[in-house]
Amino acid sequence: MVVRMRHTKSHTANRRSHHALKSKSFVKCTNCTALKMAHTVCKACGFYNGKKVLDLVKKIEKKQAKAKAKTASK
């Protein structure tokens, strides 16, 4: 079967010009000045927009307890 209407290389390249990956933009956290992605919770301190959103100490303790229980069961 023959292709009747072919797209030129320039037409294909123009269509694909928007397919490039965009780089992530990082900003400093207002609380701890660590780099974080814009509009996301800071992974270092758990603050977003000046408010504490995540309790990272509790999260770490839970992770350690889970790992301890896993090693104890072996």
PQR file of N, CA, C, O and H, with PARSE charges and radii, in Angstrom:
ATOM      1  N   MET A   1       0.843  -1.180   0.000 -0.4000 1.5000
ATOM      2  CA  MET A   1       0.000   0.000   0.000 -0.0000 2.0000
ATOM      3  C   MET A   1       0.891   1.247   0.000  0.5500 1.7000
ATOM      4  O   MET A   1       1.862   1.321   0.753 -0.5500 1.4000
ATOM      5  N   VAL A   2       0.566   2.191  -0.820 -0.4000 1.5000
ATOM      6  CA  VAL A   2       1.379   3.388  -0.994 -0.0000 2.0000
ATOM      7  C   VAL A   2       0.797   4.516  -0.136  0.5500 1.7000
ATOM      8  O   VAL A   2      -0.415   4.723  -0.088 -0.5500 1.4000
ATOM      9  H   VAL A   2      -0.222   2.130  -1.432  0.4000 1.0000
ATOM     10  N   VAL A   3       1.697   5.237   0.539 -0.4000 1.5000
ATOM     11  CA  VAL A   3       1.263   6.379   1.330 -0.0000 2.0000
ATOM     12  C   VAL A   3       1.020   7.537   0.382  0.5500 1.7000
ATOM     13  O   VAL A   3       1.930   7.916  -0.355 -0.5500 1.4000
ATOM     14  H   VAL A   3       2.682   5.069   0.500  0.4000 1.0000
ATOM     15  N   ARG A   4      -0.162   8.108   0.373 -0.4000 1.5000
ATOM     16  CA  ARG A   4      -0.496   9.155  -0.580 -0.0000 2.0000
ATOM     17  C   ARG A   4       0.032  10.513  -0.149  0.5500 1.7000
ATOM     18  O   ARG A   4       0.670  11.210  -0.939 -0.5500 1.4000
ATOM     19  H   ARG A   4      -0.902   7.800   0.972  0.4000 1.0000
ATOM     20  N   MET A   5      -0.226  10.894   1.090 -0.4000 1.5000
ATOM     21  CA  MET A   5       0.176  12.221   1.562 -0.0000 2.0000
ATOM     22  C   MET A   5       1.262  12.045   2.617  0.5500 1.7000
ATOM     23  O   MET A   5       0.971  11.755   3.777 -0.5500 1.4000
ATOM     24  H   MET A   5      -0.744  10.328   1.732  0.4000 1.0000
ATOM     25  N   ARG A   6       2.496  12.220   2.212 -0.4000 1.5000
ATOM     26  CA  ARG A   6       3.607  12.087   3.152 -0.0000 2.0000
ATOM     27  C   ARG A   6       3.843  13.411   3.846  0.5500 1.7000
ATOM     28  O   ARG A   6       3.607  14.479   3.282 -0.5500 1.4000
ATOM     29  H   ARG A   6       2.733  12.455   1.270  0.4000 1.0000
ATOM     30  N   HIS A   7       4.312  13.324   5.074 -0.4000 1.5000
ATOM     31  CA  HIS A   7       4.715  14.528   5.802 -0.0000 2.0000
ATOM     32  C   HIS A   7       6.191  14.751   5.543  0.5500 1.7000
ATOM     33  O   HIS A   7       6.984  13.812   5.601 -0.5500 1.4000
ATOM     34  H   HIS A   7       4.504  12.456   5.532  0.4000 1.0000
ATOM     35  N   THR A   8       6.563  15.986   5.257 -0.4000 1.5000
ATOM     36  CA  THR A   8       7.972  16.286   5.033 -0.0000 2.0000
ATOM     37  C   THR A   8       8.726  16.214   6.353  0.5500 1.7000
ATOM     38  O   THR A   8       8.119  16.215   7.424 -0.5500 1.4000
ATOM     39  H   THR A   8       5.919  16.749   5.210  0.4000 1.0000
ATOM     40  N   LYS A   9      10.050  16.150   6.271 -0.4000 1.5000
ATOM     41  CA  LYS A   9      10.875  16.103   7.480 -0.0000 2.0000
ATOM     42  C   LYS A   9      10.696  17.354   8.311  0.5500 1.7000
ATOM     43  O   LYS A   9      10.688  17.295   9.540 -0.5500 1.4000
ATOM     44  H   LYS A   9      10.543  16.148   5.401  0.4000 1.0000
ATOM     45  N   SER A  10      10.551  18.489   7.642 -0.4000 1.5000
ATOM     46  CA  SER A  10      10.391  19.753   8.384 -0.0000 2.0000
ATOM     47  C   SER A  10       9.047  19.799   9.108  0.5500 1.7000
ATOM     48  O   SER A  10       8.961  20.315  10.223 -0.5500 1.4000
ATOM     49  H   SER A  10      10.558  18.537   6.643  0.4000 1.0000
ATOM     50  N   HIS A  11       8.000  19.264   8.483 -0.4000 1.5000
ATOM     51  CA  HIS A  11       6.688  19.233   9.143 -0.0000 2.0000
ATOM     52  C   HIS A  11       6.734  18.333  10.383  0.5500 1.7000
ATOM     53  O   HIS A  11       6.191  18.681  11.432 -0.5500 1.4000
ATOM     54  H   HIS A  11       8.070  18.845   7.578  0.4000 1.0000
ATOM     55  N   THR A  12       7.379  17.189  10.252 -0.4000 1.5000
ATOM     56  CA  THR A  12       7.518  16.259  11.379 -0.0000 2.0000
ATOM     57  C   THR A  12       8.338  16.892  12.499  0.5500 1.7000
ATOM     58  O   THR A  12       7.990  16.772  13.674 -0.5500 1.4000
ATOM     59  H   THR A  12       7.819  16.907   9.400  0.4000 1.0000
ATOM     60  N   ALA A  13       9.436  17.573  12.129 -0.4000 1.5000
ATOM     61  CA  ALA A  13      10.290  18.220  13.132 -0.0000 2.0000
ATOM     62  C   ALA A  13       9.541  19.343  13.847  0.5500 1.7000
ATOM     63  O   ALA A  13       9.707  19.526  15.053 -0.5500 1.4000
ATOM     64  H   ALA A  13       9.719  17.670  11.175  0.4000 1.0000
ATOM     65  N   ASN A  14       8.720  20.095  13.116 -0.4000 1.5000
ATOM     66  CA  ASN A  14       7.934  21.166  13.739 -0.0000 2.0000
ATOM     67  C   ASN A  14       6.947  20.597  14.751  0.5500 1.7000
ATOM     68  O   ASN A  14       6.737  21.177  15.817 -0.5500 1.4000
ATOM     69  H   ASN A  14       8.585  19.947  12.136  0.4000 1.0000
ATOM     70  N   ARG A  15       6.347  19.471  14.417 -0.4000 1.5000
ATOM     71  CA  ARG A  15       5.397  18.844  15.336 -0.0000 2.0000
ATOM     72  C   ARG A  15       6.105  18.351  16.593  0.5500 1.7000
ATOM     73  O   ARG A  15       5.564  18.449  17.695 -0.5500 1.4000
ATOM     74  H   ARG A  15       6.518  19.000  13.551  0.4000 1.0000
ATOM     75  N   ARG A  16       7.328  17.814  16.423 -0.4000 1.5000
ATOM     76  CA  ARG A  16       8.066  17.249  17.547 -0.0000 2.0000
ATOM     77  C   ARG A  16       8.861  18.283  18.335  0.5500 1.7000
ATOM     78  O   ARG A  16       9.535  17.927  19.302 -0.5500 1.4000
ATOM     79  H   ARG A  16       7.767  17.734  15.528  0.4000 1.0000
ATOM     80  N   SER A  17       8.800  19.527  17.956 -0.4000 1.5000
ATOM     81  CA  SER A  17       9.596  20.564  18.623 -0.0000 2.0000
ATOM     82  C   SER A  17       9.181  20.761  20.078  0.5500 1.7000
ATOM     83  O   SER A  17       9.954  21.296  20.872 -0.5500 1.4000
ATOM     84  H   SER A  17       8.252  19.817  17.171  0.4000 1.0000
ATOM     85  N   HIS A  18       7.991  20.342  20.430 -0.4000 1.5000
ATOM     86  CA  HIS A  18       7.510  20.499  21.803 -0.0000 2.0000
ATOM     87  C   HIS A  18       7.724  19.246  22.652  0.5500 1.7000
ATOM     88  O   HIS A  18       7.290  19.199  23.803 -0.5500 1.4000
ATOM     89  H   HIS A  18       7.362  19.907  19.785  0.4000 1.0000
ATOM     90  N   HIS A  19       8.386  18.237  22.098 -0.4000 1.5000
ATOM     91  CA  HIS A  19       8.565  16.977  22.820 -0.0000 2.0000
ATOM     92  C   HIS A  19       9.775  16.957  23.747  0.5500 1.7000
ATOM     93  O   HIS A  19       9.999  15.967  24.442 -0.5500 1.4000
ATOM     94  H   HIS A  19       8.739  18.276  21.164  0.4000 1.0000
ATOM     95  N   ALA A  20      10.553  18.028  23.770 -0.4000 1.5000
ATOM     96  CA  ALA A  20      11.761  18.054  24.596 -0.0000 2.0000
ATOM     97  C   ALA A  20      11.392  18.067  26.074  0.5500 1.7000
ATOM     98  O   ALA A  20      10.361  18.614  26.464 -0.5500 1.4000
ATOM     99  H   ALA A  20      10.371  18.833  23.205  0.4000 1.0000
ATOM    100  N   LEU A  21      12.245  17.460  26.889 -0.4000 1.5000
ATOM    101  CA  LEU A  21      12.021  17.451  28.327 -0.0000 2.0000
ATOM    102  C   LEU A  21      12.364  18.810  28.916  0.5500 1.7000
ATOM    103  O   LEU A  21      13.360  19.431  28.543 -0.5500 1.4000
ATOM    104  H   LEU A  21      13.083  17.016  26.573  0.4000 1.0000
ATOM    105  N   LYS A  22      11.532  19.260  29.834 -0.4000 1.5000
ATOM    106  CA  LYS A  22      11.780  20.535  30.489 -0.0000 2.0000
ATOM    107  C   LYS A  22      12.493  20.286  31.814  0.5500 1.7000
ATOM    108  O   LYS A  22      12.207  19.308  32.506 -0.5500 1.4000
ATOM    109  H   LYS A  22      10.723  18.756  30.137  0.4000 1.0000
ATOM    110  N   SER A  23      13.407  21.161  32.160 -0.4000 1.5000
ATOM    111  CA  SER A  23      14.152  20.989  33.408 -0.0000 2.0000
ATOM    112  C   SER A  23      13.283  21.397  34.591  0.5500 1.7000
ATOM    113  O   SER A  23      12.419  22.265  34.473 -0.5500 1.4000
ATOM    114  H   SER A  23      13.640  21.955  31.598  0.4000 1.0000
ATOM    115  N   LYS A  24      13.524  20.760  35.730 -0.4000 1.5000
ATOM    116  CA  LYS A  24      12.798  21.072  36.945 -0.0000 2.0000
ATOM    117  C   LYS A  24      13.349  22.356  37.552  0.5500 1.7000
ATOM    118  O   LYS A  24      14.555  22.600  37.516 -0.5500 1.4000
ATOM    119  H   LYS A  24      14.226  20.054  35.826  0.4000 1.0000
ATOM    120  N   SER A  25      12.467  23.168  38.106 -0.4000 1.5000
ATOM    121  CA  SER A  25      12.928  24.393  38.752 -0.0000 2.0000
ATOM    122  C   SER A  25      12.908  24.182  40.265  0.5500 1.7000
ATOM    123  O   SER A  25      11.921  23.709  40.827 -0.5500 1.4000
ATOM    124  H   SER A  25      11.487  22.969  38.135  0.4000 1.0000
ATOM    125  N   PHE A  26      14.007  24.538  40.905 -0.4000 1.5000
ATOM    126  CA  PHE A  26      14.133  24.381  42.340 -0.0000 2.0000
ATOM    127  C   PHE A  26      14.157  25.752  42.999  0.5500 1.7000
ATOM    128  O   PHE A  26      14.696  26.715  42.454 -0.5500 1.4000
ATOM    129  H   PHE A  26      14.809  24.922  40.449  0.4000 1.0000
ATOM    130  N   VAL A  27      13.560  25.817  44.186 -0.4000 1.5000
ATOM    131  CA  VAL A  27      13.558  27.041  44.984 -0.0000 2.0000
ATOM    132  C   VAL A  27      14.020  26.698  46.385  0.5500 1.7000
ATOM    133  O   VAL A  27      14.022  25.529  46.769 -0.5500 1.4000
ATOM    134  H   VAL A  27      13.123  25.035  44.629  0.4000 1.0000
ATOM    135  N   LYS A  28      14.409  27.699  47.149 -0.4000 1.5000
ATOM    136  CA  LYS A  28      14.827  27.463  48.531 -0.0000 2.0000
ATOM    137  C   LYS A  28      13.605  27.444  49.436  0.5500 1.7000
ATOM    138  O   LYS A  28      12.686  28.248  49.274 -0.5500 1.4000
ATOM    139  H   LYS A  28      14.407  28.649  46.837  0.4000 1.0000
ATOM    140  N   CYS A  29      13.602  26.533  50.376 -0.4000 1.5000
ATOM    141  CA  CYS A  29      12.535  26.452  51.365 -0.0000 2.0000
ATOM    142  C   CYS A  29      12.621  27.682  52.267  0.5500 1.7000
ATOM    143  O   CYS A  29      13.714  28.078  52.669 -0.5500 1.4000
ATOM    144  H   CYS A  29      14.348  25.880  50.507  0.4000 1.0000
ATOM    145  N   THR A  30      11.486  28.282  52.584 -0.4000 1.5000
ATOM    146  CA  THR A  30      11.479  29.478  53.427 -0.0000 2.0000
ATOM    147  C   THR A  30      11.787  29.147  54.875  0.5500 1.7000
ATOM    148  O   THR A  30      12.191  30.024  55.638 -0.5500 1.4000
ATOM    149  H   THR A  30      10.598  27.960  52.257  0.4000 1.0000
ATOM    150  N   ASN A  31      11.600  27.889  55.264 -0.4000 1.5000
ATOM    151  CA  ASN A  31      11.828  27.500  56.654 -0.0000 2.0000
ATOM    152  C   ASN A  31      13.271  27.054  56.903  0.5500 1.7000
ATOM    153  O   ASN A  31      13.917  27.535  57.834 -0.5500 1.4000
ATOM    154  H   ASN A  31      11.271  27.177  54.644  0.4000 1.0000
ATOM    155  N   CYS A  32      13.778  26.134  56.071 -0.4000 1.5000
ATOM    156  CA  CYS A  32      15.104  25.553  56.328 -0.0000 2.0000
ATOM    157  C   CYS A  32      16.131  25.883  55.240  0.5500 1.7000
ATOM    158  O   CYS A  32      17.282  25.462  55.348 -0.5500 1.4000
ATOM    159  H   CYS A  32      13.254  25.744  55.315  0.4000 1.0000
ATOM    160  N   THR A  33      15.758  26.599  54.229 -0.4000 1.5000
ATOM    161  CA  THR A  33      16.595  27.010  53.092 -0.0000 2.0000
ATOM    162  C   THR A  33      17.190  25.837  52.309  0.5500 1.7000
ATOM    163  O   THR A  33      18.203  26.006  51.630 -0.5500 1.4000
ATOM    164  H   THR A  33      14.822  26.941  54.141  0.4000 1.0000
ATOM    165  N   ALA A  34      16.586  24.669  52.390 -0.4000 1.5000
ATOM    166  CA  ALA A  34      17.002  23.538  51.557 -0.0000 2.0000
ATOM    167  C   ALA A  34      16.342  23.687  50.186  0.5500 1.7000
ATOM    168  O   ALA A  34      15.279  24.297  50.075 -0.5500 1.4000
ATOM    169  H   ALA A  34      15.764  24.532  52.942  0.4000 1.0000
ATOM    170  N   LEU A  35      16.962  23.138  49.149 -0.4000 1.5000
ATOM    171  CA  LEU A  35      16.367  23.207  47.823 -0.0000 2.0000
ATOM    172  C   LEU A  35      15.208  22.222  47.725  0.5500 1.7000
ATOM    173  O   LEU A  35      15.303  21.077  48.167 -0.5500 1.4000
ATOM    174  H   LEU A  35      17.826  22.643  49.240  0.4000 1.0000
ATOM    175  N   LYS A  36      14.122  22.692  47.140 -0.4000 1.5000
ATOM    176  CA  LYS A  36      12.943  21.853  46.940 -0.0000 2.0000
ATOM    177  C   LYS A  36      12.289  22.245  45.630  0.5500 1.7000
ATOM    178  O   LYS A  36      12.549  23.327  45.105 -0.5500 1.4000
ATOM    179  H   LYS A  36      14.045  23.622  46.781  0.4000 1.0000
ATOM    180  N   MET A  37      11.448  21.382  45.101 -0.4000 1.5000
ATOM    181  CA  MET A  37      10.718  21.721  43.888 -0.0000 2.0000
ATOM    182  C   MET A  37       9.640  22.740  44.231  0.5500 1.7000
ATOM    183  O   MET A  37       9.103  22.733  45.339 -0.5500 1.4000
ATOM    184  H   MET A  37      11.236  20.502  45.528  0.4000 1.0000
ATOM    185  N   ALA A  38       9.328  23.603  43.294 -0.4000 1.5000
ATOM    186  CA  ALA A  38       8.333  24.643  43.519 -0.0000 2.0000
ATOM    187  C   ALA A  38       6.949  24.021  43.724  0.5500 1.7000
ATOM    188  O   ALA A  38       6.615  23.026  43.081 -0.5500 1.4000
ATOM    189  H   ALA A  38       9.764  23.609  42.394  0.4000 1.0000
ATOM    190  N   HIS A  39       6.162  24.591  44.599 -0.4000 1.5000
ATOM    191  CA  HIS A  39       4.779  24.181  44.884 -0.0000 2.0000
ATOM    192  C   HIS A  39       4.680  22.763  45.434  0.5500 1.7000
ATOM    193  O   HIS A  39       3.701  22.066  45.169 -0.5500 1.4000
ATOM    194  H   HIS A  39       6.433  25.399  45.122  0.4000 1.0000
ATOM    195  N   THR A  40       5.687  22.327  46.199 -0.4000 1.5000
ATOM    196  CA  THR A  40       5.646  21.014  46.834 -0.0000 2.0000
ATOM    197  C   THR A  40       6.092  21.149  48.283  0.5500 1.7000
ATOM    198  O   THR A  40       6.688  22.156  48.664 -0.5500 1.4000
ATOM    199  H   THR A  40       6.482  22.893  46.414  0.4000 1.0000
ATOM    200  N   VAL A  41       5.804  20.143  49.079 -0.4000 1.5000
ATOM    201  CA  VAL A  41       6.213  20.121  50.484 -0.0000 2.0000
ATOM    202  C   VAL A  41       7.717  19.884  50.547  0.5500 1.7000
ATOM    203  O   VAL A  41       8.255  19.085  49.780 -0.5500 1.4000
ATOM    204  H   VAL A  41       5.320  19.325  48.769  0.4000 1.0000
ATOM    205  N   CYS A  42       8.389  20.570  51.453 -0.4000 1.5000
ATOM    206  CA  CYS A  42       9.832  20.402  51.638 -0.0000 2.0000
ATOM    207  C   CYS A  42      10.071  19.035  52.273  0.5500 1.7000
ATOM    208  O   CYS A  42       9.472  18.705  53.297 -0.5500 1.4000
ATOM    209  H   CYS A  42       7.952  21.218  52.077  0.4000 1.0000
ATOM    210  N   LYS A  43      10.950  18.245  51.659 -0.4000 1.5000
ATOM    211  CA  LYS A  43      11.239  16.909  52.183 -0.0000 2.0000
ATOM    212  C   LYS A  43      12.183  16.950  53.367  0.5500 1.7000
ATOM    213  O   LYS A  43      12.311  15.964  54.094 -0.5500 1.4000
ATOM    214  H   LYS A  43      11.436  18.514  50.827  0.4000 1.0000
ATOM    215  N   ALA A  44      12.852  18.090  53.572 -0.4000 1.5000
ATOM    216  CA  ALA A  44      13.793  18.203  54.683 -0.0000 2.0000
ATOM    217  C   ALA A  44      13.098  18.551  55.989  0.5500 1.7000
ATOM    218  O   ALA A  44      13.450  18.016  57.040 -0.5500 1.4000
ATOM    219  H   ALA A  44      12.748  18.890  52.982  0.4000 1.0000
ATOM    220  N   CYS A  45      12.102  19.455  55.933 -0.4000 1.5000
ATOM    221  CA  CYS A  45      11.481  19.919  57.181 -0.0000 2.0000
ATOM    222  C   CYS A  45       9.969  19.684  57.242  0.5500 1.7000
ATOM    223  O   CYS A  45       9.393  19.748  58.328 -0.5500 1.4000
ATOM    224  H   CYS A  45      11.816  19.890  55.079  0.4000 1.0000
ATOM    225  N   GLY A  46       9.314  19.417  56.119 -0.4000 1.5000
ATOM    226  CA  GLY A  46       7.884  19.129  56.124 -0.0000 2.0000
ATOM    227  C   GLY A  46       7.008  20.360  56.070  0.5500 1.7000
ATOM    228  O   GLY A  46       5.808  20.258  56.328 -0.5500 1.4000
ATOM    229  H   GLY A  46       9.782  19.365  55.236  0.4000 1.0000
ATOM    230  N   PHE A  47       7.554  21.521  55.745 -0.4000 1.5000
ATOM    231  CA  PHE A  47       6.769  22.744  55.682 -0.0000 2.0000
ATOM    232  C   PHE A  47       6.324  23.018  54.253  0.5500 1.7000
ATOM    233  O   PHE A  47       7.027  22.687  53.299 -0.5500 1.4000
ATOM    234  H   PHE A  47       8.528  21.604  55.536  0.4000 1.0000
ATOM    235  N   TYR A  48       5.148  23.628  54.116 -0.4000 1.5000
ATOM    236  CA  TYR A  48       4.650  24.113  52.833 -0.0000 2.0000
ATOM    237  C   TYR A  48       3.894  25.401  53.072  0.5500 1.7000
ATOM    238  O   TYR A  48       2.959  25.449  53.871 -0.5500 1.4000
ATOM    239  H   TYR A  48       4.577  23.897  54.892  0.4000 1.0000
ATOM    240  N   ASN A  49       4.305  26.439  52.375 -0.4000 1.5000
ATOM    241  CA  ASN A  49       3.649  27.740  52.463 -0.0000 2.0000
ATOM    242  C   ASN A  49       3.644  28.272  53.894  0.5500 1.7000
ATOM    243  O   ASN A  49       2.668  28.891  54.318 -0.5500 1.4000
ATOM    244  H   ASN A  49       5.065  26.399  51.725  0.4000 1.0000
ATOM    245  N   GLY A  50       4.722  28.040  54.640 -0.4000 1.5000
ATOM    246  CA  GLY A  50       4.845  28.555  55.999 -0.0000 2.0000
ATOM    247  C   GLY A  50       4.113  27.745  57.053  0.5500 1.7000
ATOM    248  O   GLY A  50       4.057  28.161  58.210 -0.5500 1.4000
ATOM    249  H   GLY A  50       5.515  27.537  54.296  0.4000 1.0000
ATOM    250  N   LYS A  51       3.550  26.603  56.687 -0.4000 1.5000
ATOM    251  CA  LYS A  51       2.796  25.777  57.630 -0.0000 2.0000
ATOM    252  C   LYS A  51       3.401  24.376  57.671  0.5500 1.7000
ATOM    253  O   LYS A  51       3.863  23.860  56.654 -0.5500 1.4000
ATOM    254  H   LYS A  51       3.596  26.265  55.747  0.4000 1.0000
ATOM    255  N   LYS A  52       3.393  23.769  58.856 -0.4000 1.5000
ATOM    256  CA  LYS A  52       3.889  22.397  59.018 -0.0000 2.0000
ATOM    257  C   LYS A  52       2.825  21.442  58.487  0.5500 1.7000
ATOM    258  O   LYS A  52       1.706  21.393  58.997 -0.5500 1.4000
ATOM    259  H   LYS A  52       3.018  24.188  59.682  0.4000 1.0000
ATOM    260  N   VAL A  53       3.189  20.690  57.465 -0.4000 1.5000
ATOM    261  CA  VAL A  53       2.244  19.788  56.816 -0.0000 2.0000
ATOM    262  C   VAL A  53       2.553  18.331  57.159  0.5500 1.7000
ATOM    263  O   VAL A  53       1.645  17.541  57.418 -0.5500 1.4000
ATOM    264  H   VAL A  53       4.098  20.729  57.051  0.4000 1.0000
ATOM    265  N   LEU A  54       3.858  17.979  57.159 -0.4000 1.5000
ATOM    266  CA  LEU A  54       4.277  16.613  57.456 -0.0000 2.0000
ATOM    267  C   LEU A  54       5.047  16.561  58.768  0.5500 1.7000
ATOM    268  O   LEU A  54       5.868  17.434  59.048 -0.5500 1.4000
ATOM    269  H   LEU A  54       4.595  18.621  56.948  0.4000 1.0000
ATOM    270  N   ASP A  55       4.778  15.534  59.572 -0.4000 1.5000
ATOM    271  CA  ASP A  55       5.548  15.312  60.791 -0.0000 2.0000
ATOM    272  C   ASP A  55       6.620  14.285  60.439  0.5500 1.7000
ATOM    273  O   ASP A  55       6.389  13.078  60.509 -0.5500 1.4000
ATOM    274  H   ASP A  55       4.110  14.825  59.345  0.4000 1.0000
ATOM    275  N   LEU A  56       7.784  14.779  60.063 -0.4000 1.5000
ATOM    276  CA  LEU A  56       8.844  13.900  59.578 -0.0000 2.0000
ATOM    277  C   LEU A  56       9.454  13.051  60.677  0.5500 1.7000
ATOM    278  O   LEU A  56       9.914  11.942  60.404 -0.5500 1.4000
ATOM    279  H   LEU A  56       7.972  15.760  60.006  0.4000 1.0000
ATOM    280  N   VAL A  57       9.473  13.537  61.913 -0.4000 1.5000
ATOM    281  CA  VAL A  57      10.023  12.761  63.028 -0.0000 2.0000
ATOM    282  C   VAL A  57       9.169  11.513  63.245  0.5500 1.7000
ATOM    283  O   VAL A  57       9.692  10.414  63.430 -0.5500 1.4000
ATOM    284  H   VAL A  57       9.100  14.438  62.134  0.4000 1.0000
ATOM    285  N   LYS A  58       7.865  11.696  63.220 -0.4000 1.5000
ATOM    286  CA  LYS A  58       6.947  10.575  63.405 -0.0000 2.0000
ATOM    287  C   LYS A  58       7.090   9.565  62.261  0.5500 1.7000
ATOM    288  O   LYS A  58       7.029   8.354  62.473 -0.5500 1.4000
ATOM    289  H   LYS A  58       7.440  12.589  63.069  0.4000 1.0000
ATOM    290  N   LYS A  59       7.280  10.087  61.048 -0.4000 1.5000
ATOM    291  CA  LYS A  59       7.419   9.232  59.882 -0.0000 2.0000
ATOM    292  C   LYS A  59       8.686   8.381  59.969  0.5500 1.7000
ATOM    293  O   LYS A  59       8.666   7.196  59.635 -0.5500 1.4000
ATOM    294  H   LYS A  59       7.329  11.071  60.875  0.4000 1.0000
ATOM    295  N   ILE A  60       9.781   8.982  60.415 -0.4000 1.5000
ATOM    296  CA  ILE A  60      11.053   8.264  60.549 -0.0000 2.0000
ATOM    297  C   ILE A  60      10.963   7.205  61.645  0.5500 1.7000
ATOM    298  O   ILE A  60      11.452   6.088  61.479 -0.5500 1.4000
ATOM    299  H   ILE A  60       9.797   9.945  60.687  0.4000 1.0000
ATOM    300  N   GLU A  61      10.332   7.563  62.772 -0.4000 1.5000
ATOM    301  CA  GLU A  61      10.170   6.602  63.869 -0.0000 2.0000
ATOM    302  C   GLU A  61       9.347   5.398  63.422  0.5500 1.7000
ATOM    303  O   GLU A  61       9.659   4.261  63.776 -0.5500 1.4000
ATOM    304  H   GLU A  61       9.934   8.471  62.907  0.4000 1.0000
ATOM    305  N   LYS A  62       8.301   5.650  62.649 -0.4000 1.5000
ATOM    306  CA  LYS A  62       7.447   4.568  62.164 -0.0000 2.0000
ATOM    307  C   LYS A  62       8.234   3.650  61.231  0.5500 1.7000
ATOM    308  O   LYS A  62       8.085   2.429  61.279 -0.5500 1.4000
ATOM    309  H   LYS A  62       8.048   6.574  62.361  0.4000 1.0000
ATOM    310  N   LYS A  63       9.077   4.251  60.380 -0.4000 1.5000
ATOM    311  CA  LYS A  63       9.884   3.476  59.448 -0.0000 2.0000
ATOM    312  C   LYS A  63      10.898   2.605  60.191  0.5500 1.7000
ATOM    313  O   LYS A  63      11.120   1.453  59.819 -0.5500 1.4000
ATOM    314  H   LYS A  63       9.198   5.243  60.341  0.4000 1.0000
ATOM    315  N   GLN A  64      11.519   3.161  61.249 -0.4000 1.5000
ATOM    316  CA  GLN A  64      12.489   2.403  62.033 -0.0000 2.0000
ATOM    317  C   GLN A  64      11.818   1.262  62.787  0.5500 1.7000
ATOM    318  O   GLN A  64      12.375   0.168  62.876 -0.5500 1.4000
ATOM    319  H   GLN A  64      11.339   4.098  61.552  0.4000 1.0000
ATOM    320  N   ALA A  65      10.621   1.507  63.333 -0.4000 1.5000
ATOM    321  CA  ALA A  65       9.892   0.461  64.046 -0.0000 2.0000
ATOM    322  C   ALA A  65       9.516  -0.677  63.104  0.5500 1.7000
ATOM    323  O   ALA A  65       9.562  -1.852  63.468 -0.5500 1.4000
ATOM    324  H   ALA A  65      10.168   2.396  63.261  0.4000 1.0000
ATOM    325  N   LYS A  66       9.143  -0.299  61.884 -0.4000 1.5000
ATOM    326  CA  LYS A  66       8.764  -1.320  60.905 -0.0000 2.0000
ATOM    327  C   LYS A  66       9.976  -2.169  60.519  0.5500 1.7000
ATOM    328  O   LYS A  66       9.865  -3.388  60.391 -0.5500 1.4000
ATOM    329  H   LYS A  66       9.106   0.656  61.588  0.4000 1.0000
ATOM    330  N   ALA A  67      11.129  -1.531  60.333 -0.4000 1.5000
ATOM    331  CA  ALA A  67      12.353  -2.251  59.988 -0.0000 2.0000
ATOM    332  C   ALA A  67      12.794  -3.147  61.139  0.5500 1.7000
ATOM    333  O   ALA A  67      13.269  -4.260  60.912 -0.5500 1.4000
ATOM    334  H   ALA A  67      11.219  -0.540  60.436  0.4000 1.0000
ATOM    335  N   LYS A  68      12.639  -2.667  62.376 -0.4000 1.5000
ATOM    336  CA  LYS A  68      13.014  -3.447  63.546 -0.0000 2.0000
ATOM    337  C   LYS A  68      12.117  -4.692  63.664  0.5500 1.7000
ATOM    338  O   LYS A  68      12.591  -5.785  63.976 -0.5500 1.4000
ATOM    339  H   LYS A  68      12.253  -1.763  62.560  0.4000 1.0000
ATOM    340  N   ALA A  69      10.823  -4.505  63.410 -0.4000 1.5000
ATOM    341  CA  ALA A  69       9.904  -5.625  63.492 -0.0000 2.0000
ATOM    342  C   ALA A  69      10.206  -6.654  62.404  0.5500 1.7000
ATOM    343  O   ALA A  69      10.059  -7.858  62.615 -0.5500 1.4000
ATOM    344  H   ALA A  69      10.437  -3.617  63.157  0.4000 1.0000
ATOM    345  N   LYS A  70      10.624  -6.169  61.253 -0.4000 1.5000
ATOM    346  CA  LYS A  70      10.938  -7.067  60.155 -0.0000 2.0000
ATOM    347  C   LYS A  70      12.175  -7.914  60.463  0.5500 1.7000
ATOM    348  O   LYS A  70      12.208  -9.106  60.159 -0.5500 1.4000
ATOM    349  H   LYS A  70      10.743  -5.191  61.081  0.4000 1.0000
ATOM    350  N   THR A  71      13.190  -7.293  61.066 -0.4000 1.5000
ATOM    351  CA  THR A  71      14.390  -8.050  61.414 -0.0000 2.0000
ATOM    352  C   THR A  71      14.162  -8.988  62.597  0.5500 1.7000
ATOM    353  O   THR A  71      14.804 -10.034  62.692 -0.5500 1.4000
ATOM    354  H   THR A  71      13.164  -6.324  61.313  0.4000 1.0000
ATOM    355  N   ALA A  72      13.261  -8.624  63.488 -0.4000 1.5000
ATOM    356  CA  ALA A  72      12.958  -9.473  64.630 -0.0000 2.0000
ATOM    357  C   ALA A  72      12.193 -10.731  64.202  0.5500 1.7000
ATOM    358  O   ALA A  72      12.325 -11.780  64.833 -0.5500 1.4000
ATOM    359  H   ALA A  72      12.739  -7.775  63.410  0.4000 1.0000
ATOM    360  N   SER A  73      11.402 -10.630  63.143 -0.4000 1.5000
ATOM    361  CA  SER A  73      10.612 -11.774  62.699 -0.0000 2.0000
ATOM    362  C   SER A  73      11.452 -12.789  61.932  0.5500 1.7000
ATOM    363  O   SER A  73      11.014 -13.924  61.741 -0.5500 1.4000
ATOM    364  H   SER A  73      11.295  -9.778  62.631  0.4000 1.0000
ATOM    365  N   LYS A  74      12.636 -12.410  61.493 -0.4000 1.5000
ATOM    366  CA  LYS A  74      13.493 -13.336  60.734 -0.0000 2.0000
ATOM    367  C   LYS A  74      14.190 -14.312  61.604  0.5500 1.7000
ATOM    368  O   LYS A  74      14.943 -15.151  61.110 -0.5500 1.4000
ATOM    369  H   LYS A  74      12.991 -11.489  61.649  0.4000 1.0000
TER
END
